Amino acid sequence: QSLPDTVRLEHFDVPATIEWIRKGGYTRVFPDALLGEAVPVSRDIEMALDEVQVFILAETSYRSCCVDEVAARHVSCDAIVHYGDACLSALTQKIPVRYVLGRFLVDEKAF
């Protein structure tokens, strides 16, 4: 089951990601990792940006912390959004990458 919309938007920093895509002029975006939430996050991005096509990677060629630039090139993507754990290695050389490590909401009263 998917996260509630407000939690998903905050955790995956969707508004800032949309703005990054818009400012970069990207039209073929590849959200990398966190497959379980990929469909609703991709839908959020595509609904906000009419001219953007989002591709979802089901299985990476590398470890999940690594950006899969090779797979993104296979579908001619011009940007990658990497969600989740990231080793931040310098493997990507030609495609711009936005890293979204995730924001976890904390119930301050319970804390």
C-alpha positions in Angstrom: 0.0 0.0 0.0 1.2 3.5 -0.9 2.0 6.2 1.6 -0.7 8.9 2.1 -0.3 11.7 -0.4 0.9 14.3 2.1 3.5 12.0 3.6 4.7 10.9 0.2 5.1 14.4 -1.1 7.1 15.4 2.0 9.2 12.2 2.3 10.2 12.1 -1.4 10.5 15.9 -1.6 8.3 15.9 -4.7 7.7 19.7 -5.0 11.4 20.4 -5.0 12.0 17.6 -7.5 9.3 19.0 -9.8 11.0 22.4 -9.6 14.5 20.9 -10.3 13.0 19.2 -13.4 11.3 22.3 -14.5 14.4 24.6 -14.1 16.6 22.0 -15.9 14.2 21.7 -18.8 14.3 17.9 -18.5 11.7 15.9 -20.4 12.7 12.3 -19.9 13.2 11.6 -16.2 14.3 8.4 -14.6 13.4 8.0 -10.9 15.9 5.5 -9.4 15.3 3.1 -6.5 12.4 2.7 -4.0 10.2 0.8 -6.4 7.3 0.4 -4.0 6.5 4.1 -4.2 7.7 4.7 -7.7 4.3 4.7 -9.4 2.6 7.3 -7.2 5.8 9.6 -7.1 6.1 9.3 -10.9 2.4 10.1 -11.3 2.8 13.2 -9.0 5.7 14.4 -11.2 4.0 13.7 -14.6 0.8 15.4 -13.4 2.7 18.6 -12.4 4.8 18.7 -15.6 2.8 18.1 -18.8 5.8 17.7 -21.1 7.8 15.3 -18.8 7.9 11.5 -19.4 8.9 9.5 -16.3 10.5 6.0 -16.6 10.7 3.6 -13.6 13.6 1.2 -13.2 12.5 -2.1 -11.8 15.9 -3.6 -11.2 19.2 -1.8 -11.2 22.4 -3.2 -12.7 24.3 -2.0 -9.6 23.6 -1.8 -5.9 20.5 0.1 -4.9 22.7 2.9 -3.5 24.3 3.5 -6.9 22.8 5.6 -9.7 22.1 3.5 -12.8 23.2 5.8 -15.6 23.5 3.0 -18.1 19.8 2.0 -17.7 18.8 5.7 -18.0 20.8 6.0 -21.3 18.9 3.0 -22.7 15.7 5.0 -22.6 17.4 8.3 -23.6 16.7 10.1 -20.3 18.1 13.5 -19.8 17.9 13.5 -15.9 17.8 11.0 -13.1 16.2 11.3 -9.7 17.7 8.9 -7.2 15.5 8.1 -4.2 16.8 6.5 -1.0 20.2 5.4 0.2 23.0 6.7 -1.9 26.7 6.1 -1.9 27.1 9.4 -3.8 29.8 7.9 -6.0 31.0 9.8 -9.0 29.8 7.1 -11.5 27.4 9.4 -13.3 29.2 11.5 -15.8 26.8 12.7 -18.4 23.3 12.8 -16.9 22.3 15.3 -14.2 21.2 13.6 -11.0 19.1 14.8 -8.1 19.5 12.9 -4.9 16.4 12.6 -2.6 17.5 10.8 0.6 14.0 11.0 2.1 12.5 13.0 4.9 10.9 11.2 7.8 8.2 13.0 9.7 8.5 13.0 13.4 5.6 13.2 15.8 7.0 15.9 18.0 4.5 15.4 20.8 5.2 11.6 20.9 8.9 12.3 20.7 
